[in-house]
Amino acid sequence: MTERELLPISFLNQYVYCARRFWYMYVEGEQGENEHTVQGVLNHERVHTIGQERSEPGVLLRRSVHVYSHTLGISGICDLVEERVGGGLTPVEYKQGKRGRWRNDHVQLCAQALCLEEMTGCRIEQGFLFYFSERRREEVSFTAELRAFTVELIQRIRDALVRGERPPHTEQPARCKGCSLYDVCLPVESGFLQRAGPV
């Protein structure tokens, strides 16, 4: 599998959050912007600036680490990887906003860990999610269940791409709040037209 055929890890996050949003972005190339996406870009620029985070003694901070897994067919960028002297890697993913009710961020972080494991041969037990609005880390354990869900999700995405069908609107309207592609997707308007039937 070539580098261009590897599925970007960030799109796993999008798919878990909303399969239709994933489709618009990955397949149709839609990249809507709103205040949330712009603030996210600005926050990530600060993350990748040297000196924005201090390490504890014996820990080396590696920023913007490119990771990949040819076995799983994925690749991406770790915002931060903490490397402990004597071994031990911990991926850290920075997120705009606050913790949500869905596991999309956990899946993205787990996929990064699976890549690091394949690249280094080292087992990675945990990582961290840092939410800017809360200014604190959430520890994520890479359990057997989370690992299996992440691997299964990758296959589910590949199957969806082979079928070539745009996924339906989410059945959870709360996910649409603040979505940068709301004006492309038009979930309320589309639902109204579906209920109205053919003209």
Backbone as JSON Lines, residues from 0, in Angstrom:
{"i":0,"aa":"M","n":[0.85,-1.19,0.0],"ca":[0.0,0.0,0.0],"c":[0.89,1.24,0.0]}
{"i":1,"aa":"T","n":[0.65,2.13,-0.95],"ca":[1.46,3.34,-1.05],"c":[1.0,4.38,-0.05]}
{"i":2,"aa":"E","n":[1.85,5.39,0.16],"ca":[1.53,6.46,1.11],"c":[0.22,7.15,0.75]}
{"i":3,"aa":"R","n":[-0.05,7.31,-0.54],"ca":[-1.26,8.0,-0.97],"c":[-2.51,7.17,-0.74]}
{"i":4,"aa":"E","n":[-2.35,5.86,-0.56],"ca":[-3.5,4.99,-0.34],"c":[-3.84,4.83,1.14]}
{"i":5,"aa":"L","n":[-2.98,5.35,2.02],"ca":[-3.22,5.24,3.45],"c":[-4.35,6.2,3.86]}
{"i":6,"aa":"L","n":[-5.26,5.71,4.66],"ca":[-6.39,6.52,5.14],"c":[-5.9,7.46,6.24]}
{"i":7,"aa":"P","n":[-6.14,8.77,6.11],"ca":[-5.71,9.7,7.15],"c":[-6.42,9.43,8.49]}
{"i":8,"aa":"I","n":[-5.65,9.35,9.55],"ca":[-6.2,9.03,10.87],"c":[-7.26,10.05,11.3]}
{"i":9,"aa":"S","n":[-7.07,11.32,10.96],"ca":[-8.03,12.34,11.38],"c":[-9.43,12.06,10.85]}
{"i":10,"aa":"F","n":[-9.52,11.33,9.74],"ca":[-10.84,11.03,9.18],"c":[-11.55,9.91,9.93]}
{"i":11,"aa":"L","n":[-10.8,9.12,10.7],"ca":[-11.46,8.16,11.58],"c":[-12.31,8.92,12.6]}
{"i":12,"aa":"N","n":[-11.74,10.0,13.11],"ca":[-12.44,10.86,14.05],"c":[-13.74,11.38,13.43]}
{"i":13,"aa":"Q","n":[-13.64,11.87,12.19],"ca":[-14.81,12.42,11.52],"c":[-15.88,11.36,11.33]}
{"i":14,"aa":"Y","n":[-15.48,10.15,10.96],"ca":[-16.44,9.07,10.68],"c":[-17.21,8.67,11.94]}
{"i":15,"aa":"V","n":[-16.49,8.54,13.05],"ca":[-17.16,8.17,14.3],"c":[-18.14,9.25,14.7]}
{"i":16,"aa":"Y","n":[-17.75,10.51,14.53],"ca":[-18.63,11.61,14.92],"c":[-19.86,11.66,14.02]}
{"i":17,"aa":"C","n":[-19.63,11.59,12.7],"ca":[-20.74,11.63,11.75],"c":[-20.24,11.08,10.41]}
{"i":18,"aa":"A","n":[-20.77,9.92,10.02],"ca":[-20.33,9.27,8.78],"c":[-20.6,10.15,7.56]}
{"i":19,"aa":"R","n":[-21.69,10.9,7.6],"ca":[-22.01,11.78,6.47],"c":[-21.01,12.93,6.38]}
{"i":20,"aa":"R","n":[-20.63,13.49,7.52],"ca":[-19.6,14.55,7.53],"c":[-18.3,14.02,6.95]}
{"i":21,"aa":"F","n":[-17.92,12.82,7.37],"ca":[-16.72,12.17,6.81],"c":[-16.81,12.12,5.29]}
{"i":22,"aa":"W","n":[-17.96,11.7,4.78],"ca":[-18.12,11.53,3.33],"c":[-17.95,12.86,2.6]}
{"i":23,"aa":"Y","n":[-18.6,13.89,3.13],"ca":[-18.47,15.21,2.5],"c":[-17.01,15.66,2.46]}
{"i":24,"aa":"M","n":[-16.29,15.42,3.55],"ca":[-14.91,15.9,3.63],"c":[-13.95,15.03,2.83]}
{"i":25,"aa":"Y","n":[-14.0,13.72,3.03],"ca":[-13.0,12.83,2.44],"c":[-13.28,12.52,0.97]}
{"i":26,"aa":"V","n":[-14.54,12.27,0.65],"ca":[-14.88,11.87,-0.72],"c":[-15.17,13.08,-1.61]}
{"i":27,"aa":"E","n":[-15.95,14.03,-1.08],"ca":[-16.39,15.15,-1.91],"c":[-15.53,16.4,-1.75]}
{"i":28,"aa":"G","n":[-14.58,16.37,-0.82],"ca":[-13.63,17.47,-0.69],"c":[-14.18,18.75,-0.08]}
{"i":29,"aa":"E","n":[-15.3,18.66,0.62],"ca":[-15.87,19.84,1.29],"c":[-15.07,20.15,2.55]}
{"i":30,"aa":"Q","n":[-14.7,21.4,2.75],"ca":[-13.92,21.8,3.92],"c":[-14.49,23.1,4.49]}
{"i":31,"aa":"G","n":[-15.67,23.02,5.02],"ca":[-16.3,24.22,5.56],"c":[-15.55,24.77,6.75]}
{"i":32,"aa":"E","n":[-15.68,26.08,6.96],"ca":[-15.04,26.72,8.11],"c":[-16.08,27.47,8.93]}
{"i":33,"aa":"N","n":[-15.85,27.49,10.22],"ca":[-16.62,28.34,11.13],"c":[-15.7,28.73,12.27]}
{"i":34,"aa":"E","n":[-16.25,29.38,13.29],"ca":[-15.39,29.86,14.38],"c":[-14.68,28.71,15.1]}
{"i":35,"aa":"H","n":[-15.32,27.54,15.14],"ca":[-14.73,26.4,15.84],"c":[-13.5,25.87,15.09]}
{"i":36,"aa":"T","n":[-13.61,25.74,13.77],"ca":[-12.49,25.21,12.99],"c":[-11.32,26.2,12.97]}
{"i":37,"aa":"V","n":[-11.64,27.49,12.85],"ca":[-10.57,28.51,12.83],"c":[-9.83,28.53,14.17]}
{"i":38,"aa":"Q","n":[-10.59,28.48,15.27],"ca":[-9.94,28.47,16.59],"c":[-9.11,27.22,16.77]}
{"i":39,"aa":"G","n":[-9.58,26.09,16.24],"ca":[-8.83,24.85,16.32],"c":[-7.49,24.95,15.61]}
{"i":40,"aa":"V","n":[-7.48,25.57,14.43],"ca":[-6.24,25.76,13.68],"c":[-5.26,26.62,14.46]}
{"i":41,"aa":"L","n":[-5.76,27.72,15.03],"ca":[-4.9,28.61,15.81],"c":[-4.32,27.9,17.03]}
{"i":42,"aa":"N","n":[-5.14,27.11,17.71],"ca":[-4.65,26.37,18.88],"c":[-3.58,25.37,18.49]}
{"i":43,"aa":"H","n":[-3.78,24.67,17.36],"ca":[-2.78,23.69,16.93],"c":[-1.47,24.36,16.53]}
{"i":44,"aa":"E","n":[-1.55,25.57,15.98],"ca":[-0.31,26.29,15.66],"c":[0.49,26.56,16.92]}
{"i":45,"aa":"R","n":[-0.2,26.89,18.02],"ca":[0.49,27.13,19.28],"c":[1.09,25.84,19.84]}
{"i":46,"aa":"V","n":[0.38,24.74,19.66],"ca":[0.86,23.44,20.15],"c":[2.2,23.08,19.51]}
{"i":47,"aa":"H","n":[2.32,23.37,18.23],"ca":[3.51,22.96,17.5],"c":[4.64,23.97,17.6]}
{"i":48,"aa":"T","n":[4.48,24.97,18.46],"ca":[5.54,25.94,18.69],"c":[6.39,25.5,19.87]}
{"i":49,"aa":"I","n":[7.68,25.43,19.65],"ca":[8.6,25.01,20.7],"c":[8.42,25.9,21.93]}
{"i":50,"aa":"G","n":[8.4,25.28,23.09],"ca":[8.3,26.02,24.34],"c":[6.89,26.17,24.86]}
{"i":51,"aa":"Q","n":[5.91,25.69,24.1],"ca":[4.52,25.83,24.54],"c":[4.16,24.83,25.64]}
{"i":52,"aa":"E","n":[4.96,23.81,25.8],"ca":[4.71,22.86,26.87],"c":[6.04,22.42,27.45]}
{"i":53,"aa":"R","n":[6.14,22.38,28.76],"ca":[7.37,21.97,29.41],"c":[7.32,20.5,29.73]}
{"i":54,"aa":"S","n":[8.44,19.85,29.56],"ca":[8.48,18.43,29.88],"c":[9.04,18.23,31.28]}
{"i":55,"aa":"E","n":[8.64,17.12,31.86],"ca":[9.21,16.75,33.15],"c":[10.58,16.15,32.92]}
{"i":56,"aa":"P","n":[11.42,16.06,33.94],"ca":[12.76,15.49,33.76],"c":[12.67,14.06,33.22]}
{"i":57,"aa":"G","n":[13.53,13.77,32.26],"ca":[13.57,12.42,31.69],"c":[12.54,12.18,30.6]}
{"i":58,"aa":"V","n":[11.84,13.24,30.16],"ca":[10.84,13.09,29.11],"c":[11.17,14.03,27.95]}
{"i":59,"aa":"L","n":[11.28,13.45,26.76],"ca":[11.55,14.23,25.55],"c":[10.24,14.45,24.81]}
{"i":60,"aa":"L","n":[9.96,15.7,24.45],"ca":[8.74,16.03,23.72],"c":[9.02,16.08,22.24]}
{"i":61,"aa":"R","n":[8.29,15.29,21.48],"ca":[8.43,15.29,20.02],"c":[7.1,15.78,19.43]}
{"i":62,"aa":"R","n":[7.16,16.87,18.66],"ca":[5.95,17.49,18.13],"c":[5.76,17.13,16.65]}
{"i":63,"aa":"S","n":[4.5,17.09,16.24],"ca":[4.13,16.83,14.84],"c":[4.84,15.57,14.31]}
{"i":64,"aa":"V","n":[4.6,14.48,14.98],"ca":[5.26,13.21,14.61],"c":[4.42,12.48,13.57]}
{"i":65,"aa":"H","n":[5.02,12.23,12.41],"ca":[4.32,11.49,11.35],"c":[4.31,10.01,11.7]}
{"i":66,"aa":"V","n":[3.13,9.4,11.7],"ca":[3.0,7.98,12.04],"c":[2.21,7.26,10.94]}
{"i":67,"aa":"Y","n":[2.42,5.96,10.85],"ca":[1.72,5.18,9.82],"c":[1.67,3.71,10.23]}
{"i":68,"aa":"S","n":[0.72,3.01,9.64],"ca":[0.62,1.56,9.77],"c":[0.23,1.0,8.42]}
{"i":69,"aa":"H","n":[1.17,0.28,7.8],"ca":[0.85,-0.36,6.52],"c":[-0.07,-1.55,6.73]}
{"i":70,"aa":"T","n":[-0.01,-2.14,7.92],"ca":[-0.9,-3.26,8.23],"c":[-2.35,-2.81,8.24]}
{"i":71,"aa":"L","n":[-2.63,-1.66,8.88],"ca":[-3.99,-1.14,8.97],"c":[-4.34,-0.22,7.82]}
{"i":72,"aa":"G","n":[-3.33,0.28,7.11],"ca":[-3.58,1.18,6.0],"c":[-3.97,2.58,6.42]}
{"i":73,"aa":"I","n":[-3.3,3.1,7.47],"ca":[-3.61,4.44,7.97],"c":[-2.32,5.23,8.19]}
{"i":74,"aa":"S","n":[-2.45,6.54,8.21],"ca":[-1.31,7.4,8.54],"c":[-1.83,8.71,9.09]}
{"i":75,"aa":"G","n":[-0.95,9.43,9.77],"ca":[-1.38,10.72,10.32],"c":[-0.27,11.41,11.07]}
{"i":76,"aa":"I","n":[-0.64,12.42,11.83],"ca":[0.3,13.22,12.6],"c":[-0.11,13.2,14.07]}
{"i":77,"aa":"C","n":[0.81,12.84,14.93],"ca":[0.6,12.98,16.37],"c":[0.97,14.41,16.75]}
{"i":78,"aa":"D","n":[0.09,15.1,17.44],"ca":[0.41,16.45,17.89],"c":[1.66,16.44,18.76]}
{"i":79,"aa":"L","n":[1.72,15.46,19.64],"ca":[2.84,15.37,20.57],"c":[3.05,13.91,20.96]}
{"i":80,"aa":"V","n":[4.31,13.5,21.0],"ca":[4.66,12.18,21.54],"c":[5.68,12.41,22.65]}
{"i":81,"aa":"E","n":[5.34,11.95,23.84],"ca":[6.26,12.03,24.96],"c":[7.08,10.75,25.0]}
{"i":82,"aa":"E","n":[8.4,10.92,24.96],"ca":[9.31,9.77,24.96],"c":[10.11,9.79,26.26]}
{"i":83,"aa":"R","n":[9.94,8.75,27.04],"ca":[10.65,8.66,28.31],"c":[12.02,8.02,28.13]}
{"i":84,"aa":"V","n":[12.99,8.54,28.86],"ca":[14.33,7.98,28.83],"c":[14.24,6.53,29.3]}
{"i":85,"aa":"G","n":[14.82,5.64,28.53],"ca":[14.76,4.22,28.87],"c":[13.59,3.51,28.24]}
{"i":86,"aa":"G","n":[12.8,4.23,27.47],"ca":[11.67,3.61,26.77],"c":[10.33,4.1,27.25]}
{"i":87,"aa":"G","n":[9.34,3.93,26.41],"ca":[7.99,4.35,26.76],"c":[7.55,5.55,25.95]}
{"i":88,"aa":"L","n":[6.51,5.38,25.17],"ca":[5.97,6.45,24.33],"c":[4.53,6.73,24.73]}
{"i":89,"aa":"T","n":[4.17,8.01,24.73],"ca":[2.81,8.41,25.07],"c":[2.34,9.45,24.06]}
{"i":90,"aa":"P","n":[1.35,9.12,23.22],"ca":[0.81,10.12,22.29],"c":[-0.14,11.07,23.01]}
{"i":91,"aa":"V","n":[-0.11,12.34,22.61],"ca":[-1.0,13.36,23.17],"c":[-1.67,14.08,22.01]}
{"i":92,"aa":"E","n":[-2.99,14.12,22.02],"ca":[-3.75,14.79,20.96],"c":[-4.45,16.0,21.56]}
{"i":93,"aa":"Y","n":[-4.31,17.15,20.9],"ca":[-4.91,18.4,21.37],"c":[-6.22,18.65,20.61]}
{"i":94,"aa":"K","n":[-7.24,19.05,21.35],"ca":[-8.55,19.25,20.76],"c":[-9.15,20.59,21.16]}
{"i":95,"aa":"Q","n":[-9.8,21.21,20.18],"ca":[-10.57,22.42,20.42],"c":[-11.81,22.05,21.22]}
{"i":96,"aa":"G","n":[-12.29,22.92,22.05],"ca":[-13.54,22.66,22.76],"c":[-13.33,21.82,24.01]}
{"i":97,"aa":"K","n":[-14.37,21.06,24.36],"ca":[-14.31,20.23,25.55],"c":[-14.72,18.81,25.23]}
{"i":98,"aa":"R","n":[-14.55,17.95,26.2],"ca":[-14.88,16.55,26.0],"c":[-16.32,16.38,25.56]}
{"i":99,"aa":"G","n":[-16.5,15.51,24.56],"ca":[-17.83,15.24,24.06],"c":[-18.36,13.91,24.58]}
{"i":100,"aa":"R","n":[-19.55,13.57,24.1],"ca":[-20.19,12.34,24.55],"c":[-19.83,11.14,23.69]}
{"i":101,"aa":"W","n":[-19.08,11.39,22.61],"ca":[-18.79,10.32,21.66],"c":[-17.31,9.93,21.75]}
{"i":102,"aa":"R","n":[-16.96,8.8,21.15],"ca":[-15.6,8.26,21.29],"c":[-14.7,8.62,20.12]}
{"i":103,"aa":"N","n":[-15.07,9.6,19.32],"ca":[-14.28,9.91,18.13],"c":[-12.84,10.31,18.46]}
{"i":104,"aa":"D","n":[-12.64,11.1,19.51],"ca":[-11.28,11.5,19.87],"c":[-10.47,10.32,20.4]}
{"i":105,"aa":"H","n":[-11.12,9.43,21.13],"ca":[-10.45,8.25,21.67],"c":[-9.96,7.33,20.54]}
{"i":106,"aa":"V","n":[-10.79,7.19,19.51],"ca":[-10.43,6.34,18.37],"c":[-9.23,6.93,17.63]}
{"i":107,"aa":"Q","n":[-9.24,8.24,17.42],"ca":[-8.11,8.88,16.74],"c":[-6.81,8.66,17.5]}
{"i":108,"aa":"L","n":[-6.86,8.85,18.81],"ca":[-5.66,8.67,19.63],"c":[-5.21,7.21,19.63]}
{"i":109,"aa":"C","n":[-6.15,6.28,19.7],"ca":[-5.82,4.86,19.68],"c":[-5.16,4.48,18.36]}
{"i":110,"aa":"A","n":[-5.67,5.02,17.26],"ca":[-5.08,4.74,15.94],"c":[-3.64,5.24,15.89]}
{"i":111,"aa":"Q","n":[-3.37,6.39,16.48],"ca":[-2.0,6.9,16.54],"c":[-1.11,5.92,17.31]}
{"i":112,"aa":"A","n":[-1.63,5.41,18.42],"ca":[-0.86,4.47,19.23],"c":[-0.58,3.18,18.47]}
{"i":113,"aa":"L","n":[-1.57,2.69,17.73],"ca":[-1.38,1.47,16.94],"c":[-0.28,1.67,15.89]}
{"i":114,"aa":"C","n":[-0.26,2.85,15.3],"ca":[0.81,3.16,14.33],"c":[2.17,3.18,15.02]}
{"i":115,"aa":"L","n":[2.25,3.87,16.15],"ca":[3.52,3.94,16.88],"c":[4.0,2.55,17.29]}
{"i":116,"aa":"E","n":[3.08,1.69,17.68],"ca":[3.46,0.33,18.06],"c":[4.05,-0.42,16.87]}
{"i":117,"aa":"E","n":[3.42,-0.28,15.71],"ca":[3.94,-0.97,14.53],"c":[5.3,-0.4,14.12]}
{"i":118,"aa":"M","n":[5.46,0.9,14.25],"ca":[6.72,1.54,13.83],"c":[7.88,1.23,14.77]}
{"i":119,"aa":"T","n":[7.58,1.1,16.06],"ca":[8.66,0.98,17.05],"c":[8.77,-0.4,17.69]}
{"i":120,"aa":"G","n":[7.71,-1.19,17.62],"ca":[7.71,-2.48,18.3],"c":[7.46,-2.39,19.79]}
{"i":121,"aa":"C","n":[7.15,-1.18,20.27],"ca":[6.89,-0.95,21.7],"c":[5.39,-0.94,21.98]}
{"i":122,"aa":"R","n":[4.99,-1.58,23.03],"ca":[3.59,-1.58,23.46],"c":[3.27,-0.23,24.11]}
{"i":123,"aa":"I","n":[2.13,0.35,23.74],"ca":[1.71,1.63,24.3],"c":[0.39,1.43,25.03]}
{"i":124,"aa":"E","n":[0.38,1.68,26.3],"ca":[-0.79,1.37,27.12],"c":[-1.78,2.53,27.25]}
{"i":125,"aa":"Q","n":[-1.28,3.76,27.11],"ca":[-2.17,4.9,27.31],"c":[-1.69,6.12,26.55]}
{"i":126,"aa":"G","n":[-2.6,7.07,26.41],"ca":[-2.29,8.36,25.8],"c":[-3.14,9.41,26.5]}
{"i":127,"aa":"F","n":[-3.07,10.64,26.0],"ca":[-3.83,11.72,26.62],"c":[-4.51,12.58,25.56]}
{"i":128,"aa":"L","n":[-5.69,13.06,25.9],"ca":[-6.4,14.07,25.12],"c":[-6.37,15.36,25.93]}
{"i":129,"aa":"F","n":[-5.95,16.44,25.29],"ca":[-5.93,17.74,25.96],"c":[-6.97,18.62,25.29]}
{"i":130,"aa":"Y","n":[-7.96,19.08,26.08],"ca":[-9.02,19.94,25.56],"c":[-8.75,21.38,25.96]}
{"i":131,"aa":"F","n":[-8.64,22.25,24.96],"ca":[-8.25,23.63,25.2],"c":[-9.23,24.37,26.11]}
{"i":132,"aa":"S","n":[-10.52,24.12,25.95],"ca":[-11.48,24.88,26.75],"c":[-11.44,24.47,28.22]}
{"i":133,"aa":"E","n":[-10.99,23.25,28.5],"ca":[-10.92,22.78,29.88],"c":[-9.51,22.9,30.46]}
{"i":134,"aa":"R","n":[-8.54,23.06,29.58],"ca":[-7.14,23.21,29.99],"c":[-6.67,22.05,30.87]}
{"i":135,"aa":"R","n":[-7.1,20.86,30.53],"ca":[-6.66,19.7,31.29],"c":[-6.62,18.48,30.39]}
{"i":136,"aa":"R","n":[-5.86,17.5,30.84],"ca":[-5.72,16.25,30.09],"c":[-6.72,15.2,30.55]}
{"i":137,"aa":"E","n":[-7.13,14.39,29.6],"ca":[-7.93,13.2,29.89],"c":[-7.09,11.98,29.53]}
{"i":138,"aa":"E","n":[-6.9,11.1,30.48],"ca":[-6.13,9.89,30.21],"c":[-7.01,8.9,29.45]}
{"i":139,"aa":"V","n":[-6.44,8.28,28.42],"ca":[-7.15,7.28,27.62],"c":[-6.36,5.99,27.66]}
{"i":140,"aa":"S","n":[-6.97,4.94,28.18],"ca":[-6.33,3.61,28.21],"c":[-6.65,2.88,26.92]}
{"i":141,"aa":"F","n":[-5.63,2.32,26.3],"ca":[-5.83,1.59,25.05],"c":[-6.2,0.15,25.37]}
{"i":142,"aa":"T","n":[-7.45,-0.01,25.75],"ca":[-7.96,-1.32,26.14],"c":[-8.13,-2.21,24.91]}
{"i":143,"aa":"A","n":[-8.3,-3.5,25.16],"ca":[-8.53,-4.44,24.06],"c":[-9.8,-4.05,23.31]}
{"i":144,"aa":"E","n":[-10.81,-3.58,24.03],"ca":[-12.07,-3.19,23.41],"c":[-11.9,-1.97,22.5]}
{"i":145,"aa":"L","n":[-11.15,-0.95,22.96],"ca":[-10.93,0.24,22.14],"c":[-10.09,-0.09,20.92]}
{"i":146,"aa":"R","n":[-9.09,-0.93,21.1],"ca":[-8.25,-1.35,19.97],"c":[-9.09,-2.08,18.92]}
{"i":147,"aa":"A","n":[-9.93,-3.02,19.38],"ca":[-10.75,-3.79,18.44],"c":[-11.74,-2.89,17.71]}
{"i":148,"aa":"F","n":[-12.34,-1.94,18.45],"ca":[-13.29,-1.02,17.84],"c":[-12.6,-0.17,16.78]}
{"i":149,"aa":"T","n":[-11.38,0.28,17.05],"ca":[-10.64,1.11,16.1],"c":[-10.31,0.34,14.83]}
{"i":150,"aa":"V","n":[-9.85,-0.89,14.98],"ca":[-9.51,-1.73,13.81],"c":[-10.77,-2.03,13.01]}
{"i":151,"aa":"E","n":[-11.86,-2.35,13.7],"ca":[-13.13,-2.64,13.02],"c":[-13.63,-1.41,12.27]}
{"i":152,"aa":"L","n":[-13.46,-0.24,12.87],"ca":[-13.9,1.0,12.24],"c":[-13.16,1.26,10.93]}
{"i":153,"aa":"I","n":[-11.87,1.01,10.91],"ca":[-11.09,1.21,9.69],"c":[-11.65,0.36,8.56]}
{"i":154,"aa":"Q","n":[-11.99,-0.89,8.86],"ca":[-12.57,-1.77,7.84],"c":[-13.95,-1.29,7.43]}
{"i":155,"aa":"R","n":[-14.72,-0.79,8.39],"ca":[-16.06,-0.28,8.08],"c":[-15.97,0.9,7.11]}
{"i":156,"aa":"I","n":[-14.98,1.77,7.32],"ca":[-14.8,2.92,6.43],"c":[-14.42,2.45,5.03]}
{"i":157,"aa":"R","n":[-13.52,1.49,4.96],"ca":[-13.11,0.98,3.64],"c":[-14.3,0.34,2.92]}
{"i":158,"aa":"D","n":[-15.12,-0.38,3.65],"ca":[-16.31,-0.99,3.05],"c":[-17.27,0.09,2.53]}
{"i":159,"aa":"A","n":[-17.44,1.17,3.3],"ca":[-18.32,2.27,2.89],"c":[-17.8,2.93,1.61]}
{"i":160,"aa":"L","n":[-16.47,3.08,1.53],"ca":[-15.89,3.7,0.34],"c":[-16.07,2.82,-0.89]}
{"i":161,"aa":"V","n":[-15.98,1.51,-0.71],"ca":[-16.18,0.58,-1.82],"c":[-17.64,0.63,-2.3]}
{"i":162,"aa":"R","n":[-18.58,0.72,-1.37],"ca":[-20.0,0.82,-1.75],"c":[-20.29,2.11,-2.51]}
{"i":163,"aa":"G","n":[-19.57,3.17,-2.16],"ca":[-19.72,4.43,-2.88],"c":[-21.02,5.16,-2.64]}
{"i":164,"aa":"E","n":[-21.65,4.93,-1.49],"ca":[-22.92,5.58,-1.18],"c":[-22.75,6.58,-0.05]}
{"i":165,"aa":"R","n":[-23.23,7.79,-0.25],"ca":[-23.17,8.8,0.81],"c":[-24.03,8.33,1.99]}
{"i":166,"aa":"P","n":[-23.47,8.31,3.19],"ca":[-24.24,7.86,4.36],"c":[-25.42,8.77,4.64]}
{"i":167,"aa":"P","n":[-26.45,8.26,5.3],"ca":[-27.61,9.09,5.63],"c":[-27.27,10.12,6.71]}
{"i":168,"aa":"H","n":[-28.18,11.06,6.92],"ca":[-27.99,12.04,7.99],"c":[-27.96,11.33,9.34]}
{"i":169,"aa":"T","n":[-27.24,11.91,10.28],"ca":[-27.21,11.35,11.62],"c":[-28.6,11.39,12.24]}
{"i":170,"aa":"E","n":[-28.87,10.41,13.08],"ca":[-30.14,10.38,13.8],"c":[-30.03,11.09,15.15]}
{"i":171,"aa":"Q","n":[-28.87,11.71,15.39],"ca":[-28.64,12.45,16.63],"c":[-28.37,13.91,16.28]}
{"i":172,"aa":"P","n":[-29.4,14.74,16.2],"ca":[-29.26,16.14,15.78],"c":[-28.27,16.94,16.61]}
{"i":173,"aa":"A","n":[-28.0,16.51,17.83],"ca":[-27.05,17.25,18.67],"c":[-25.67,17.29,18.02]}
{"i":174,"aa":"R","n":[-25.37,16.31,17.19],"ca":[-24.07,16.28,16.52],"c":[-23.95,17.38,15.47]}
{"i":175,"aa":"C","n":[-25.07,17.9,15.01],"ca":[-25.05,18.93,13.96],"c":[-24.71,20.31,14.51]}
{"i":176,"aa":"K","n":[-24.88,20.48,15.82],"ca":[-24.64,21.8,16.42],"c":[-23.17,22.19,16.26]}
{"i":177,"aa":"G","n":[-22.92,23.31,15.64],"ca":[-21.56,23.79,15.46],"c":[-20.8,23.14,14.32]}
{"i":178,"aa":"C","n":[-21.47,22.26,13.54],"ca":[-20.78,21.59,12.44],"c":[-20.48,22.58,11.32]}
{"i":179,"aa":"S","n":[-19.24,22.58,10.85],"ca":[-18.83,23.52,9.81],"c":[-19.44,23.19,8.45]}
{"i":180,"aa":"L","n":[-20.03,22.0,8.32],"ca":[-20.63,21.6,7.04],"c":[-22.16,21.59,7.1]}
{"i":181,"aa":"Y","n":[-22.71,22.24,8.1],"ca":[-24.16,22.25,8.25],"c":[-24.84,22.79,7.0]}
{"i":182,"aa":"D","n":[-24.3,23.87,6.43],"ca":[-24.92,24.5,5.26],"c":[-24.76,23.68,3.99]}
{"i":183,"aa":"V","n":[-23.88,22.7,4.01],"ca":[-23.74,21.78,2.89],"c":[-24.69,20.6,3.07]}
{"i":184,"aa":"C","n":[-24.75,20.1,4.28],"ca":[-25.54,18.92,4.6],"c":[-27.05,19.21,4.7]}
{"i":185,"aa":"L","n":[-27.4,20.34,5.29],"ca":[-28.79,20.78,5.46],"c":[-29.68,19.66,6.02]}
{"i":186,"aa":"P","n":[-29.36,19.17,7.21],"ca":[-30.12,18.03,7.75],"c":[-31.6,18.32,8.0]}
{"i":187,"aa":"V","n":[-31.93,19.51,8.5],"ca":[-33.32,19.84,8.78],"c":[-34.12,19.96,7.49]}
{"i":188,"aa":"E","n":[-33.55,20.7,6.53],"ca":[-34.23,20.9,5.25],"c":[-34.39,19.58,4.49]}
{"i":189,"aa":"S","n":[-33.35,18.76,4.52],"ca":[-33.42,17.46,3.82],"c":[-34.47,16.56,4.46]}
{"i":190,"aa":"G","n":[-34.52,16.59,5.79],"ca":[-35.52,15.78,6.49],"c":[-36.94,16.22,6.14]}
{"i":191,"aa":"F","n":[-37.13,17.53,6.05],"ca":[-38.45,18.05,5.69],"c":[-38.85,17.58,4.29]}
{"i":192,"aa":"L","n":[-37.94,17.65,3.34],"ca":[-38.24,17.24,1.98],"c":[-38.51,15.74,1.89]}
{"i":193,"aa":"Q","n":[-37.79,14.96,2.68],"ca":[-38.03,13.51,2.67],"c":[-39.41,13.18,3.21]}
{"i":194,"aa":"R","n":[-39.8,13.89,4.28],"ca":[-41.12,13.63,4.86],"c":[-42.25,14.09,3.92]}
{"i":195,"aa":"A","n":[-41.97,15.16,3.17],"ca":[-43.0,15.69,2.27],"c":[-43.23,14.78,1.08]}
{"i":196,"aa":"G","n":[-42.21,14.0,0.72],"ca":[-42.35,13.08,-0.41],"c":[-42.21,13.79,-1.74]}
{"i":197,"aa":"P","n":[-42.37,13.03,-2.84],"ca":[-42.21,13.61,-4.19],"c":[-43.29,14.66,-4.48]}
{"i":198,"aa":"V","n":[-42.88,15.68,-5.23],"ca":[-43.8,16.77,-5.58],"c":[-44.65,16.36,-6.78]}
